[in-house]
Amino acid sequence: MNAPTPQETLAARVRRAAKVAAAEADTVDQEGRTPDAAIGALREERLLAPGPGDGGRWWTAREIAAVSSALGGACASTGMIWAMHQGQLLSIARQPTATDELTKFVAGTWQAQPLIASLMSERGAADPRQGNAFCDRSPDGGLTVVKEVSVSSYLAVADAALVVARRDAAAPLSDQVLVVADRAGIDIANPVPWNAMGMRGTASGGCRATVSSRADMVLAEPFAVTGAQVMTPLTHLGWAGCWWGIASAAADRARRFLRRRASGGASDLLAAKTVRLGRIAQSLDQSRAQIRAFANEYDAAAVAGVHPAGMPRRANNVRLAVAELAFTAVVDAIELIGVDAYREAESSRFSLSRHLRDVTSARVMISSDRIRLANGTLALMPDGDLVDELDGRG
């Protein structure tokens, strides 16, 4: 692997990876396969885990959103995979304490650039925090988890996975922990094909996973804590960035189409399409503002070492808002372009079929209704008011 030089910016590396992702996006969609070239480019550009060239620190929430948006605009599946991976990686890296083995794993991510999959969801469990799978521990420190996974995105091409399960066989459903497992220790049975309408390259079919790991690869914090403070906010933010990228790419095609039409002279139809382009830009501006505001809030809280009670709810709100706005923007772009956008990619350079199918996932892969229900429950907890923020003024 040829490491990027220290002088190369994160933006330059992301743009190169995005160019690779864009080149295979239509093929990935048509064949329903993982974006192998794009994942290779992410590894080559050292974008799966930061290192010395990134200031020796983990990426900020704002950087995660920005990278996700660039990759999502090029290939939605690549953007989604990167965002999910970051949620897993940072859940491990930001633990307050760690065993020697976990410390070694985290320290090696810069060189190894491992892709980390998620084994969170479980058939029959409405919420990963209430799953039945458990850690079957042996006296020698080994443990096994057998889990009926409903969604296992990109597991077949991952190098490791983060698994959620009850602490042991006697633990209540509320006592869930996170376990890091090497891909070689994960046996997949009864795989469910991922024959989906969109996000085809994420390869998110379910399976029966038998996971072999060790007690020293269990994260210190309960899943409920890590999920609320790290995984949910950063994954939602990465997803939102990905969806914004899809909508931005659709807007770019609509813009190019409109410029071509404008060369033929003014008309009432052209004026109407120009108004619609303005509405697309409004949707993009609104979603970008929400992404940036939440990312800045999260980063500020992380620097201060605090975890505001309302943070998970606000992360959910960003996810809900951007899912709606991105979908609206893509539909508006299709209506602006017309039948050329309605055609498939092989028939039209203005096709937005893939973009529409991919952005639809924003509202269904994790049900927006389920998120709203969770927000209602979270709203029962008290939150700070604006006066509290005066103590932090500069």
N, C-alpha and C positions, 0 to 999 in steps of 0.2 A: 504494500500500500504506500503510495506516495503522499506524504502528509503535506497539507498546504503550508506555505511559508508563513512566518509570524506576521509579515507585512500585509497579508491578504485579509481583507475585511470579511466579516460574516456575510454581508450583503453580496459580495462577489462570489463567495462559495455557494450561497443559496441560489443565486441566478444561474450558475452553471448547472447545479443539480436540477433546478426547475426546467431548464432547457432540455435536459435528458428526459425528464418526466413527460414533458409536453410531446416529445417526439413519439412516444409509445402509448400515449393516453387513449387514442381511439382503438388501437389494437388490443390493449388491456381490456377495454370495455367490450369489444366485439368477441374476444375469446374467453372472457371471464377468468382471466389469470392474474396472478400477482404481478405488480410492476417491478420485475426483477432488475431491469437496467436502472430504474430510478433508485431502488434500494441500494444497488451497487454504487451509484453516484453519491448517495447520502453517506455511505461508508467511506468512499474515497475522499470526499470533502470533509470528513470528520464532523458530520452533522448529526450523528446519532448520539454523541456525547461530547460535551465541550472539554477543552484542555488548555494547555499553556497559551495557545494562540488566541484564546478567548478571555484572556485576563485571569486565568486560573480560578474561575468562578462558574457556578451554574447559571444557565440562561435565565433572564428575568421573565416575568409573565408577559410583558410587552414584547419581548423578543420572540417568545413562543407563539404569540398571536401573529406577529409579522411573518415569521417563517412559515407558519401554517397557511397563511393567506397566499403567499407566493407559490407554495407547492400545490395548494388546492386549486388555484387558478390555472396551473399547468396540467394537473391530473388530480382529480378529487380523491381517488383512492390512495395516491401517494401522500397527499396532505392529511388524510384521515389516519393513515397508518402512522405517520410521523407524530401526529398529535397524541394518539393513544399511547404510543411508545414513550413519549415524554412524560405522560402522566404516571406510567409505571416506573420509569427510571427515577424521577424526582421523588416519588413516594419512598423509594429505597434510600436515595442519597440524602434526604432531609430528615432522616430519623435522628432523634436526640442522642441516642446511644446505639452502638452496634457491636456485634461480636467480631472477633478477628477475621472470620471468614467473610462476613458481609462487608467489612472495611476493605478487605482485599478485593472483593468483587467490584466495589465502587471505584476503588483506585485504579483498577485495570480497564475501566470502560473507555478511557481515552485511546489506549492502544488497541484494544479488542474491538471497539465499536459494536457491541452486541445489540441486536434488535430484540426487544422484550415485549412479548405478547401478554395478553390479559386473559385470565381464566376466572372471571368474576361471576358471570351469570350462571344460574342453575335451573334446570327444568323443574317446574313445580314451585319455585320460589319467586314471589313477585319482586323481591328486593334482595340484592347480594348480601345484605347485612342479616338476612334471615334464612340462609341456606342450611341444608341438612348435612352436607359433606363435612367430614371431620379428619383431624390429624391422628392417624393410627401410629402411635409412637412405640418404638422398640427400645429395649434396655441399652443397646449400643449407640443410641443417639440418632438413629435413622427414623424416618417417618414416611408414611404413605397416605396419600389422599386419593380416594376414588370419587370422581365427580361426574355427574351427568350435565355436561355443559351445553347450554342452549345456544350460545354464540362464542366462537373461538377465533376471532379475527387474526389472520395471517400467521396462525400457529405453525403451519407446515414449513414456513421459511424463517421462523424466529430462531434465535440462539438461546433464549431463556424465556421464562414466563413467571408472572406473579399470580399466585393462586390464593383465593380466599377460602377459608374453611374454619369450622369450629376448632377451638384450641385442642380438644381431645374428645373422646367418645362421650364423656359425661358432661361436657360443657353445654350450657344453655344456648339457644339459637342466637342470643345477643352477644355471645362471647366469640367473635370471629377474629382470626388473625390472618396476616399475609405471609406467604411462604415463597421464597425465591427458589426456582427449580431450573436446572439446566435442561435444555431441550432433549438431550440424550436420555434424561430420566423421565420423560413423559411418553407413555404408551397411548396411542390413539386407537380407539375401537368404535365401530358403528358410526363412521363419519357421515354427516348430513351434507349433501352437496349445497353449495351456495349459488342457487339459480335465481338471482334477485333481479329486480327491475333496474336498480342503480347501484353505485358503489361496488361494482362487481369485482374490482381488483383487490378488495379487502379480504376476500375469501373467508367470509364470516360464518360458515356453516358450523353446526354444533357437533358434539362427539361425546363419547364416554372416555374420559381421561383418567388414566392411572398415573399418579405423580409420585415419584420417588425423590426425596430430598433429605435434609438433615435438620436436627433441632437448632443448630447454630445458623441456619438460614431463615429462621423465623424473625420477622421484624419486631422490634421492641414494643412499639405502640399498637394498641388494638386497631382493627380495621376501621371502626367507627370514628376514631380520632384522625388517623391518616387520611381516610376518605374525605372527611369534612374539611380538613385543613390544607390538604395538598392535592390529592387525586381528583376530587370533583371540581374544585375551582380551576385548576390548570388544564384538565381535560376538556371541560366545557369551554374554556377560553380558546384552546387549540381548535376545537371543533368549530366554534364561532368564526375564528379566523379562516378556517378552511371553507366554510360556507360563504363568507364574504368574498373569498378569492374566486369561487365559482361564479358568483353574481357579477363580480368585477370583470371576469373574462367574457361573460355574456354581454355585459354592457359595452365592452370593447368591440365585439363583433357588431352590435347594433350601431355603434358610432361609425364604424367603417362603412357599413351598409348605407347609413344616412348620408355620409359624405359623398358616396358614389351617386346616390340619387339627387343630391343637391346640385351636382354639376349639370344636371339637365334643366335647371331653372326652377323658379318658385312655383308653388301650387298650394291649394288648400290642404291636400293630403300631406304634403311635405311639412306644412306648418303643424298639422295634427301630430305627425310623427316626432317632430322636434319637441313638442310639449311632452309627449310620452318619454322621450329621452331625458328631459328634465326631471320627470317623476322617478325614473330609474336612478338618476344621480342623487336625488333626495333620499331614496331608500338606502343607497350605499353610504351617504354621508351620515345618516342617522345610526346605521349599524356600526360604522367605524367609530363614531363618537362614543357609543356605548362600550365597545370593545376596549378602546383606549382608556376610558374613564375607569372601568373596572380593573384593567391591568395595572394602571397607576396606583389605584387604591390597594390592590393586593401587594404590589411591590413595596409600597410605603409601609404597610403592616408587617411585611416580612423583615424589612430593615429594622423596624422598631421592636421586632420580636413579640408582636401581639397577634391574637387571633380573634377579631371581632365576631360576636355571636351571630350577626346578620350576614356574614360573608357567604356561607353556603346558599342562602336564599338569593342574594344578589347575583351569585354565579348562575343560579338557575334562571333568574330573570334575564340575564344577558343571553343565555342559551335560547330561551323562548323568543325573545325579541328578534334576535338575528336570524333564527330559523324562519320566522314569518317574513321579515324584510327581504332576506335573500331570495326566498321563493317568489315573492311578489316581483322583485327586480328581474328575475329570469323570465317569468311569464310576460312581463311588460316588454322585455327584449324580443321575445318570440312574436308578440303581437306587432311590434314595430317593424320587424323584418318581414313577417308574413310567412308565406309558404316555403321560402328558402330556408327559414329556420326550422320548419316542421319536417323537412327531409332529413334522412340519415346522413352521416358524415361523408360516406362515399359518393353521395349524390349532390352535395352542396357544401361549399366552403363557409357558408353562413349557418350551417346546421347547429342547433342548440338542443338536439335530442338528448345527448349525453348529459349536458348541463342540467336539463330539467329533471331527468331521472335521478341524477346524483343529488341534487339539492332537495328533492322530495324526501330523501332519507333523514333530513334534519328534523322532520316532524314525526317520523314513524319508527326509526330504529330504536330510539328511546321515546316512548309516547309522551307527547307534550301534555296530555291529560294527567299522566302519572307525575310529571314534574310539577304541574300546578297543584296536585293533591299534596305532594311533599311540601310545596311552599306554604300551603294552608296550615300544615302541621308545624312548620318552622315559624310561622307568624305568631304562634301561641307564645313563643319566647320573647321576652322584652328586648328591645333594641335601643341603641343610643340615639340621641337627637342631635340636631345641628349645633346646639350650644356646646355640646361636649367637644366639638372639633376646634373651638376657640382656643383651647389649651395648647393645641399643636401649631398655632399660627407662627409664621416666621418673623 
